[in-house]
Amino acid sequence: MGTKQIIFTVTLLWAFLAQAQSEIAFPISVGMKPESITKGFHDNYYVTVMNAKEPGDGELVEVSKNGIKVFGKGFDEPKGIVFLNGYLYFSDVTRIWKVDNEGKASIFFVNKADFPETVLYLNDVSLDGKENGMYVADMGATQYMRDANNDLWPLDSEEAKKIPELGRIYHVDLEGYITIKQDTSPLMLNPNSVRVDNDGNIMVAAFFKGNFLVTKDGVLTPLKGVFRGADAVEQDSKGNYYVSSWVSGKVWEIDPKTAASTLLIERLSSAADFYLEEDKDRL
């Protein structure tokens, strides 16, 4: 082997090692009670972290090849997050924040009084599929879901029948104009997550009842299976659905033709929101 070839081979090896070392090694610690994740500026990941859920202790954390850093702070309970039109947007109880590439946060037009109905607990945020705005889920009255041990009431209990139908899915455009995309429904008690499927329909994870709901011909329809504590929903380009359960710490893949579910992971402390990266074959 000649000297030039040796140098070329060594150079390639160092380039490979440098690239391997610069990859983010998941799982990775980002704080207490991380909720939602998306990709944003410079292809980095951004995570909403609720921490102790004390007023003002919530953070927005950046995960990059350079490590972990707090990108924004001073929030209450930051939840669902999206990257749209060069900004990060995320929900925080009854408002939506807008964050620029320097981490400067401002209230995005939208506050509690701007919604057409009273909002109680904004959770997931999703792109609308048309880059015209976003969908946001209001869980409604969350205080009625659990017993004294903080467990969800059984579905056939009297307490379950008393949970008010206040959860809704809203659409918010880039000017802050808000409309109701999906009104209240007994199938959709305490909706946690919202996403858009391959046909432009909305998918909803109903936390209390555990329904995975998809609008078909304009009608909210449950898929087969019950996933109590349903937190995140998604669909890949092949049509497969995914759902997580915060309560059971599990994530499933659901066949689009048979609706049969396959357990992908379990024994997580709690499985909240997720981000699908098909180019890397991972959630």
N, C-alpha and C positions, 0 to 999 in steps of 0.2 A: 504494500500500500504506500503510495507516495505521500510526501509531506502536505501537499495541497488537499489531498483527499482526507488525510487525518484531521487537518484543521477544519475542513468542511463538516466532517462527521461530528467532531467535538462541538462545533458551533450549533449544529442541529440539536445535539443532546442537551446543551445548555438552554437553548430556546425552548425545548420541550419541558425541561425541568422548571424553568421560570414560569411557563404557562400553567403547569400542573400546580405549582406552589401558589399561584395567584388566584386559583379557583376558590370559591367560597365553599367551605366544608360544613355542610349541614349534617345533623342539627346544630343550631347555634343559639346561644342565649342572648336575648334582646331586652329582657326586663321582666317585670311581674305582670302577668295577665295580658300577653299579646293577643290581639283580636283579629286583625285583618292585614293582608299583605297584597301589594301590587308592585309592578315595575314602573319606574318613572324616569327621572332625569339621569342621563348618561347610562341607561340600562341598569341602574342600581335598583335594589329592592327597598320598599318603604313599608314600615310596619306601624300600625297604631297600637299603643301600649297603654292599658288602663291603670297599671300599677295598683295602688291600694284603693282606687276609686274614691279618693278624697278630692274635694274641689280643687282644681288647678294642678293636680299631680300627674295628669295624663301627658304622654309624650308621643311624638312622631320620631321614629328611629330609622336611620339610613343604614342599610347593609350593603357594603361594597367589597371589592377585592382588597381594599385598604383597611377593612375592619368595620367596627360598629361605632356609630356616633349619633348623638341626639341631634335631630334635624330641626325640631320644633318642640316647644313645651308650653305649659300653662293651660292645658285642656282639662275637661272634667272626666268624661268617659268616651274617648275617641273609639269609633267602631269601624264601619265599612269604609273602604278607601278605593278611589279610582284615579287614573291619570288621564286627563282630557285636555286637549288644546293647549298643552304646555304648562298645565297646573295640576297639582294634587288637590283632590276634594275628599273630605271625609265628614261623616256625621258625628255629632256630639250631643246626645240626649235630645235636645229640641232645636238644634241649629246645624248649619253646614259650614265648615271652614274651607277656605281656599288658600293654598300655599304656593309661593313662587319658588324659583330655583335657588334662592338664597335662604330659604327657610322662613321667610316672612309670611305670617298668617293673618288673614283678615276674614271677617264674616262675609260669606258669599251671598249677598242680597237677602238670602233666605234666613228668616228667624221664625220663632214659634207663631207669631201673629200673622205671618204671611201665608200659612196653610189654610185651605178652604174648610178644613175640619180641625178640631183640637188634636194636636199631636202630643203623645205621652212619652214615647221612647223610640227615637229613631235608631235603627240598627244598620242593616247592610245598605250599601250603595253600589249600583251597577251601571255600566255604560248602557245606553239605550240601543246600541247597534247601528245607529245612524249618525253618530257624532253630533247630535243635536242637543244632547243633554244627558241626564242620568235618571235612573229609577232609585227610589229610596223606600225602604220598608219601615213603617211605624208598627212596633210590636203591640201597641195598645196598652191595656192594663196588665202589667206583668206581676203585680203583687198578689193576684189570685191563683197563680199556677201551682203553688207549692204548699206542703203541709208544714207542721212545726219542725220537722227534721230536714226541711229544705228539699224534700223529694217531690217530684211531680205527683199530683193527685191521680189516682187510678182513673182511667177513661170512663168507667161505669159508675163513678162515685157521684154523690149528690153535689159535692163541691165543684166537680168538673162541669156540671150543668149550669152552674151559677156564673161561670166566667163570661164577662161581657164581650160581645163581638165589636171590638173597637179597632182592630188591626186593619191597616190599609197599605196599598202600594201607590206611591205618588210618582209623577214624572215632573222633573225640574229642568227647564231649558236653560240655555246659557245666559239668558237675561233675567233669570230668577223667577220666571212665570211658572206657577205650579198648577197641575191638574191631577185629578184622581185617575189612576190607571186601573186599579182593581179595588172596588169597594169592599166593605165588610162581608164576610161569609162564614158560616158555621164550619166550613172545611178549613178555614184559614185563621183559626184562633192563634193569636200571638205569632204573626209571621216574622221570621228572623232574617232569612236571606232572600234576595231576588237576583235573577240573572236572565239573560236573553238566550233562547235556544237558536238552533241553526235556521229555523223558519221565521225568526223574528218574534216568536211568542215569549211571554214571560214564564219563568219557572220560579216557584216559591217554596221555601222550606218553612212549614208550619211547626213551630217549636213545640207547643203543648201537645197537639194530637199526633205529631210525627208524620204528617202527610207530606209527600213530595208531589207538588201540584204543578200542572202545565196547562196553559190556556190552549184549548183545541176548539177551533171554530168559534172562538170568542167565549167559550165556556171553561171555567176553572175545573180541571179534572184531575183526580188523584191517580198516581201510578200505583201499581201493586206494592204492598209492603207498608210496614209501619216503622218509622225511625224516630222514636220519641227523643226530644231534645234536638231535632234536626236544625243544623246551624248553617251549613254552606251547601249550595247546589251548583252544578255546572254540567255542560255537555261538550264533548270533544267533536272533532271534525268527522268522526266515523259514526256519530250518533249516540255513543255511550254516555250515560248519565253518571254523575258522581254526587254523593251526599255524605255529609259528616254528621255525627251526633255528639254534641257537647256533653250530654249526660253520660253516655256509655263510653266515650273516648274511642269511637270507631269511625272508619270510613269505608263506604261501599262503592262498587261499580255496578251499574244497573244496565242490563241488556235492553236496547231500545225496542226489540221485537217481542221478547217474551216477558220483559220487566223482571226477570229473575235477577236477584242481587248476589254479588260475590264480595265477601269481606276482603278488603285490601290490607287493612291494618287495624289492630286493636291494642288495648292496654295503654292507651294514651291517658294522661291525667285528665285532659278535656280537649276535644277536637273542635276548634272554632272554625273560622273562615279559612279558605285555601285559595291558591292561585295556580292555574293550569298552565304548564309550559310544555306544549306538545313537541316543540323542537328539541327539548331535552328529555322527553318521555317521562315527565314527573309532575306530581302535584306538590 
